[in-house]
Amino acid sequence: MTAEAMDADPGKGAAADGERPLRIALLTYKGNPFCGGQGVYVRHLSRELARLGHRVEVIGSQPYPVLDEGLDGLSLTELPSLDLYRQPDPFRTPARDEYRDWIDALEVGTMWTGGFPEPLTFSLRARRHLRARRGDFDVVHDNQTLGYGLLGDVGAPLVTTIHHPITVDRQLELDAAEGWQRRASVRRWYAFTRMQKRVARRLPSVLTVSGTSRQEIVDHLKVDQDRIHVVHIGADTDLFSPDPSVPQVPGRIVTTSSADVPLKGLVFLVEALAKVRTEHPGAHLVVVGKRAEDGPVAQAIERYGLEGAVEFVKGISDAELVDLVRSAEVACVPSLYEGFSLPAAEAMATGTPLVATTGGAIPEVAGPDGETCLAVPPGDPGALAAALGRLLGDPALRARLGSAGRERVLARFTWAKAAEGTVAHYRAAMALSSSRSRARAGTDGHGGSPATPGTDRAEAAEETPAEELVAVNRESRATC
């Protein structure tokens, strides 16, 4: 949807905060809400921003975002990549007629050499798109692309969300890697984190989802803490809600996890399940996520004889997911680290009692041990087993924790509150940009389109494609 398709006067009327409605470009290089937290964030935040009266144009690449339908002011613009990781042919080689420009060539070349190109190449395409549409938006909101293309002038003040530094994922994968070849592969895949570190340090306004993530961004990315603002995200509490008509399945434990991502700690939960079943033979695990046919989790399932006690489900609808969580006697988040943990908030919102680790920001969401959840150290299958067994054997404790968990989410973690807080930071970024623009105009004696706050003259200059290609090729060959 272009500006021509919007109302002729986007400032007519007022938004929920009493101010002029904003025209927001929300960028996401990966947007599918069924395969990652970034897609969930874009879907729910865009909906609530539109409900507040703003115009939200989501600009995304494959897998394309799935947005809520029927809302005025909410639209999707597809900014296609070469979709090199699509199923059923990931790491494919595109046909000659698929190449459109030098960015496509860069994307393929980086993939061929073991790197992950999408944050960089999406940022370059997004900058080109935004500059061609200068004046269409009041603010640009980047959802953790952190690519070189978003430095300098993108036609409107820039606000960036960093859920958590991907350097954390990188280190956990390196710790789990066996052999120098695997470690070299991990380093090459995560080479884009060098770019993200450099970009993050030069951003004018950063939003993040928890106090823990804020500190991680300071420590890992060296961003000035005064430029980082916490806006908690949350659960869709209308969808994720208790429903007594859904029967609980005795012994059912539910979790959301990518099977062999070390960060998610699923292998420890599988081991814990084996321990739990010695006292609760009916205990079984339902994993919302894709099953890996080989790897640590598959090996653990075979080693402990749990083939019939662990089920993987994927591709289910929102309604099916909610009913699955409602049907569980216990929900579990076994992650070694989370920047927020939407699965924890969603499970709590349904009134399902939670066992969660203390990894990263999970305690900020799940709350105190024994009050709104049972908390255990990350990477400790014995502690996980003890907590799971305790809940499975104590219906009264399950009821108390489930009720307290929902009340915590309603009070602190809803998407409506997240949207309100985000809009406040949009307006602050716009005010800062306007102030700096006036200051420059007063100093230089002329106006014009301002550079993004926090950038220097070199960053704001209009680089030629050849100059950009030299810079990004140098970066794409580097490893961290």
N, C-alpha and C positions, 0 to 999 in steps of 0.2 A: 504494500500500500504506500503510495507516494503522498506528498503534501497536497497535491491536487485533489486527492480522494478524501482528504480531511475536510472538516467544516471550514468555510471561508474565514471564519473568525474564531480560532481556537481559544482565544482569551475571553469569549463571551461567557457571562455567568461567573460562578465561583466554584472552586474545589471545596472539599470537605473542611479544609483548614481556613476557609474564608478568603483565600488568596486566589490569584489568577491560575487557572488550570495550566499545567505544564505539558509540553510536547517532549516526550522522552524517547530516546533511542536506547534500547536495552540489548546489548551485544552478548552473544553466547556462541563459542566455537563448537560446543557439543550441547545439544538441547533436549535429547530424548529423556523424558522423566522416568522411564522404566529401566534405565541403565546407569544411573548415577545421580548424586546429590545436586549437581549443577543444573540438570534439567528440572528437577523438583523445585529448586529455588526459582528458576525463571518462570515456570508455570504458575506457581502460587503467588509470587510477588507481582507479576504482571497483572494477574486477576485483581488483586487487592488495590493496586495502583489505579486501575481502571474504575473500580468501585468508588474510589475517592474522587473521581471526576477528572482524571488526567488522561491524556492521549498517550498510549504506549504502543510503540512499534518495535516488536522484537525482531532483531536482525540476526539470523543464525545460519549455521552450516549443518551438514549431515553428521549424525542423525538429527533431523530437524526437530525443533521444539514442538510439543503438543500443547496447545493453549486451550483454555476453557472457551466454549462457544457461547454466542448470544450476548456478549458484552459490548456496548458501544465504546468506541475509542480504543479497542484492543485489536491489533493486527499483526500479521507475520510477513516478513520479507525474507525470502530464501536467498542466501548468498552462497552458492554452491562451491564446494571444493571438488577434488577428483574422487572423493569418497574411497580412499585406498584401503580402508579397514572394514568395509562392509562385508556382511555375510551373504552368500556362503563362500566368497572368494577373497578373504583378507590378504593384504600385502600383494594385491594384484598389480599387473603391469598394464597401464591404460593403452588403448589403441591410439594410433597416431592422430586420428581426427578428433580425439578428445582434448588435445592440448590447445589452450586458448592464448596463453601468454607466458612470460618468463616466470611468473609466480607458480604456475602449474609445473614447469620444469624443475623449479626449486623444490616443490613438494615431493615430486617423484624421486629426485636425486637424494634428498635427505632420507626418505624411506628406504631406498636401495642401500644406503650406507648405514642402516641400523638405527637412525634417529627418528624422533617423533616430530613431524613438521607442523602439525596443525595450529598450535598457538601462534607461531610466526606467520604462516601463510594466511591464516584467517585475519590477523591484524593488518596485514598489508592490503588485503582485499577490502576490509572494513574501512580503512583510511581512505582509499580511493573512492569508495561508495559515499562516505560521509562528506568528503570534500566536494564531490559533485552535487551534493544536496545541501550545501551551506545555506543556513537560514531556516531550514525545515524543523530544527530541533532547538529546544532551550537547554537541554543537558544530554550528555552521552554517558550511559552507565555500562561499564565493561564488567562482565562476569568472569573474572580471573583468566582472561586471555594473557595479559601481561606481555604483549608482543611489541617489538620495536615499532611497528606501524602505528601504534597509538601514542607514541611520543610526538611532541610538537602540536601543530594546529590541526584539530579534527573537526573544526567548524562550530564547536560549542564547548562549554566547560565539561571537563571529564571527571567522573567519579568512578572508582574501581572497587569491586568487592573481591577480597582475598579470603576464601573460606579457611584455608590453612596453607602454610608453605608446602609446596610439593617436594621440597628438599627433605621433609620428614618421611614421605613415602619412599624417596630415593634411598635414604639411609637404612630404613627397615628392609628394603629389598636387597641392599648390599649385605646387610647382616645375615640374611637368610640364604644368600647365594653360595653355592658350592663350586669351588674351582675358579681358576683365574679367567677362564673363558666366559663363564657365566657372569662374573663380576665386571669384566670388560663390556659385555653386552648391556648390562644394567646401566653402566656409566654412559654408554653411547646413547641409549634410549632416553635417558634423563638429561642429555646435554642441553636441552632447552631451558633447564632451570638456571643456567648461567645467565641467559637472556632475561629470565623473569626476575632474577636478583637485581640486575642493572636497571630494568624498567621500573621495578617497584620503588627503588630509592629516588626516582625522579618524578613520582606521581604527586599531584597536588592534594588529593583527597582519597583516603582509603577507608572503606568500610570492612568490618569483619564481624563474625557471628558470635564471638565469645571472648571473655577476658583472657582465656588461655591462648586462643589463636592470636590475640593482640600481642601478647608477650612473645610468642613464637615468631611472629612477623618481625618484631624488633630484633630478636636474637639471631634468626636465620637470614633475614633479608636486609637487616640494618636500616630499616625505615625509621625515620624520626617518629617517636611515639606520639608527639603532638599532632601528627597528621593522620593518626589511626583512630577510628571511632567505632565503638561496639554497638551494633544493632542486632539484637537477638532475633533469630528466625523462629519458626514454630511449626505446629501441626495444624492441619485443617480440622478444627475441633467440631465442625458440623458433620464431616464425613467420619472421622475417627472419634467415635463416641460409643458409650456402652449400649448394648442391646440384649436384654435378658432373654429374648426369644431365640438367640443363637446358642445352641447347647455347647457346653464345654466338653472337650474330648479328654478323658482321663489320661494323665501322663504326658499330654502334648506340650512340647517346648517349641517355640517358634523363634527364628532369627532371620535377619536379612544380611546376606553376605555374598561377596564374590569368592568362590571356592578357594583359590590359591593366591589371593592377595595377602601377603603376610600381615599387613596392617590390620586386617579384619579379625585375626585370631581364631578363625574357624577350627583349625586343627586342634586347638586347646579345648574347644567346646566338644568336639568329637571324643577326645580322650576323657573329658569330664563325664560325658554321657555313659561311657563304658563303666565308669565307677558308680554312677547313680543307679544303673540297672542292677547292680548287685543287691540293692535294697528295694528298688522300685522297678520290678521287671517289666512293667508296662510303659516305662518312660521311653519316649521316642522324640525325634527331632525333625521338624519341617524347616527347610532352608529356602527362603525366597531368594532365588538366584540360580545361575547356571551351574550345572554340575561339571566338574573337570573329570575327564576319563582317566587321567593319570595325575601324579603329583602328590604332595604331602597329605592332602585331605583324603583323596581316594585310597592312598596307602594306609592311612590311619583307620578308615572304615573297614578295610579288609583285615588289617592286623587285629582289630578288636572284635571282629565278627559282627559288625553292625549293619550289614547289607540291608537287612529288612527293617532296621530301626531308624534310618536316616533317609528322608525323602527330599528331593529338590523340586521346586516348582518355579516356573518362569512364564512370562507372557500373560499373567492373570490381570483381570480388570481391577480398578480401584475398589469396587464393591466386593469382589472376591478376596482381595487382600485384607480389607477391613474385617470381613467375616472370619478369615483365617486367624487373624490376631485375636479376635474375640473368642474364638473356639479354644485357644490355648490356655492351659492352666498357668503357664509361665512364659514370659517373653525374655529373651536374653540378648545382650549386646556384649560380646566377648572381645571387642577390639583392643588392640594394643595402644591405639591412638585414634582420637576423633577430634576434628575441629569444632564440631557441635554435637551431632548424632540425632538426625531426624528420626531414625527408627526408634530411638528411646522415647522421644517426645510423642510419637504417634502411638506407640504401644501404651504409654501412660494415659494418653487421651482416651483410649478405649476402656480404661479401667482394668487392663490386664497387668498383674503384678510383674515387676521387672527385677531381673538380676543383671547387673552391669559392672564392668570393670571401672577402675579409676583412671583409665588412660586418657590423657589429654583433657578435653573440655567436658567429658561425659559427666563428672560430678556436678558441673554447673547446671546441667540439664536434669539429671536424675535425682539430685538432691541428697540429703544426708542418709547414711546407712541406717536401716532400721526404721526410718520415718516415711520415706517415699519410695524406697527400693532396698535391695540388699546389694551392697557394694563389695567388690573383691579386687585384689591386685591384678593387673594385666599379666597374661602369660602364665597363670597359675591354675592348672587344671584341677588340682586338689581343692583349692578354695572355691572354684566354680562348682565342683561337684557337691561340696558341702552346702552351698547356698541353694542350689537347685533342689537337692534332696530335702532341705529344710522347708522350702515352699511347697513342694509336692506333697509333703506330709502334714501340712498345717493349713486347712481351709480358712480358718479365722485370720491368720496372718496374711494370706492371699487377699482376702476381702479388704482388710485394713490398708495394706500397701496400695492396692488397686485404686481405692477411693481417694487416698491422699495423693497419689500420683496424678490423677486427673485434675484435682483441684490445683496442684502446682502448675500444670500446663495451662489451665484456663487463666490463672493469675499472671503468668509470665511469658508464655511462648505461643502466641497466635500470629498468624500471617497479617491480620489487620494491624496489630501493633507494629509489626515489622515494616509494613508499608508506610505507616505514619512516621516512624523514625527515619526511614529512608528519604522521604520527601523533605523532611527538615534539613537533611544534609545536602540534598539537591539545591535547595534555596540558598543555603550557606555558601556552597560552591559557586553558584551564579553571582551572589553578592560580592564574593571575593574577586571573581573574574572581572566584574564590572568596575570594582574599585581600582584594581590594578590597571585596567584599560584606561581609566580616567587619569591615573597617575602618569602612565606612559605618554598619553596625549598631552598632558601638561608639561612634561619634560621635553618631549621631542617636537612639540609644536604641531602635531598632526594626529589624526585619528586612525581609522582603519580597523580591520579585524584583529583582535588581540590574540596573542599566543596563549596557549593553555597555561594557567598559573603554575609557577614552579619550574618552568622551562626556560632555558636561555635562548639567545638569538639563533645559535646554530641549530638547536633542536626545532625551532619554529620555522626554519627556512623550508622552502619547497624543494626537496631533493629530487634529482632526476632518477628515473628507474635504474640507470646504469650505476649511479653512485650507491643506491640502496642495495643493489645486487652484490656489489663488492663487499659491503658491510655485512649483509646477512650470510653470504657464502663463507666469509671468514669465521662467523659465529657458528654456522652449521657444521663446520669441520672440527670445531673444538669439542673436547669432552671435559666434564667437570672433574 
